[in-house]
Amino acid sequence: MSPHARDLEPIENISEVLSSENVRKRRSRLGWGLSAALAIAVLGFFLARGRNASGPTFEFTELARADLEVTVTSVGTIEPLDEVDVGSELSGILREVLVDAGDTVQSGQVLARLDPEVLKAQADQARAQVKAAQASLAQIGAAQANAKRERDVASKLASQGAQASDIAQRAASAYDQSTAAKGAAQAQLRASRAVLRLAEVNLSKSEIKAPIAGVVLTRNAEVGQSVVSSLQAQTLFVIAQDLGMMQVVLDIDEADIARVRPGQDVRFTVAAFPRRTFEGTLLSVGLAPKPMSIVVTYEAIVGVDNTDKALVPGMTASANIIAATHEDVLVVHNAALRFAPEDAPEFVGEDGAGRLWRVGAEGPEAVEVDVGATDGRVTAVSGEGLAEGGSFILSELVP
């Protein structure tokens, strides 16, 4: 028989072979079961390390050294440093509008023109009145000179006895009257000239000019529009002097007003550039309150360099004012200062005192600490035995 002949022999006892296969499968399942049991045992061992004697599981945090910034948050609006409303001092119809929103203008540049016809007529009338007053003054001046000569002659003759004194008196009186008439004519000339100046000024104001150099932010003027000059001038244009420098107008809550002062650094973001942080300096803090329903706020102005013209008036800014900076201090997560076991007695400490918890031999143990500044996420702490890397309970995990 060949060495491989056995492989060709028929299987006579099928049940025996199947029985052997079952044994191998049972052994395989037993091996997997033992492996799973071992894994569960190891997992249980590691879970037990986070439990105290009574069984709760905790999440921990460590003390770390860091530079802590205390900030005051606020929301405000981007505005130009210098913004001017331009209107018309006169009533009339707009005949020309020469600029549009976004245009750059120079000081004194004509922005729009009112219909000047009525104003030109008034100026012409005033010039005619001046000329008439000048002619009247010249005529009265000549009469005065003649009256003066007659007075002088009559006075001389009267002194020599060649003429009655009453004639000399009448001549003197005529001279006085001519002098008074000349004074009135001179006053009339001055009044006429004043009317002319007013008419010329009004005519010049028919041209609405830019009071400052800058950029036109808003245009509220259209050709043919009626402009009515009343107690409050109608705003036709709004001009910003320089968009290279901007300001952020913030509303500071009354609870934070004691922590902000001019000179502090400010960081803010705007929705148009969510990945970019802009920087500025707090220029002023207003003293007049701004009541907003039940909340009182104070206006603060932040100066911002806008050389690249990224910021546009009207944007909303979310700002952080750097109220204080503490360098190289121990900090802990705020949640650790809020944690307390269920059966812990109420903690009543002095101002600036706090409590942390760590796991001891018999369960959570309290550690009293001095609490310092906070940025809303972490808090500076100090106290005996505290060191970087110290582990404290952050929260209790729900099984």
Phi, psi and omega in degrees: 000140180286159181301335182260007183296328181299331181290340183264354180289144179291151178277122186266330185240087181296320182299326180292319179295314179301320178300321179294320178297321179297321179298316180297320179296319180297321179295321180296316179297324179296320179296315177297321180297318179296321179296316179297318179298319179296319179298318180296322179296317179296316178300318178296326178296314181291324177296323181296335180294334179269007182249149172265191185298328183275351171109342183293153178251138186241154168254138188246159172224157183246149172290141180224155175263134183200166170270126186251126176254128175262121185240155172246121182267147179200164177237138181211193185233139176282129179221155174293155178293320182228115183232131185237132172271128182249126178227196179239136177280347184244157172268150179166189180251131178288123178259334179217140170233116194257352181227165179227168179300135181097347180286145174269132183233158177255158179298129180090355180290140180286124179264322181201164180229136171275161175298118188266000190301312180297319181292324176295319179296319178295322178293318178298318178298319180294322177297320178296321179295324177295316179296320178296320179293322178295319179295319180296319180296320179296319179295314180292327177296319178295318179297323179295317180298320179294318179296328179292318179297315180298320179297317182295318181294315181296322180294321180292316179295322180294323179291335179269357179081007182276350183212149182293149182290333181293330177294318178298321179294320178295321178296320178294320179295320179296322178295317179299319180295320179293326177294318178295320179296322178295319177299318179295321179294322178295319178296321179296323178294318179297319179295320180295319178295323177296319177297321179295316179299318179297318180295320180291322177296315179298322178296319178293330180283353173292341171265113181275117188247157178286124179284339180221162173276140180170209183240136177284114179276319185223139174237120178241034184233137177225148179299133181091353181288140177275129178252124182247119178270117181226204181297329178240115184295142179286130180279118180261326180219152170238124184241130174261133187293311186209111179278358175287339173235129181235172175225150174251121179265111184254152172252112182265127179296146182300334179290339183254354190297331181288344184261356181247146180203155180303145180101345180287148177283148181226135173241140181210162176232159174231155185297331182291334180228072187296336182266000183248137177251123178266152181237148178206184180231136179289117184271319183204156176231118182290151179262344181276125180289151176243094182293129177231098187052245183262001182253133177256130179231165179234143184276131176236142183247128179246126177273136185225134173282122182236045184302323181278000177060029178288325182274138182238140179306138179100347178296150176265130182247135173256111192246151171236117176270125180282096184283327181199154177230129178242120186265140172051061178242157174284130180232153178222152179298138183301330181297330180294327178284338178272343184287144172203137177300159183299322184266009182286140176292154180297134182268121177240102181242169177288168177302134181088001179258146179214183183214134173246161181233138175228162182273122176253193182295328183249014179123195181299135178240136181276142175231116180280137183225162172267127184262131180250219183288158178221150174256012181093346179242314177234161183227140176285133179227155176210161180159167182293131177085356179278136181210156178303134180093353178299136186259132180223158184287131178264317180195165176261128181278139178278124181294000000 
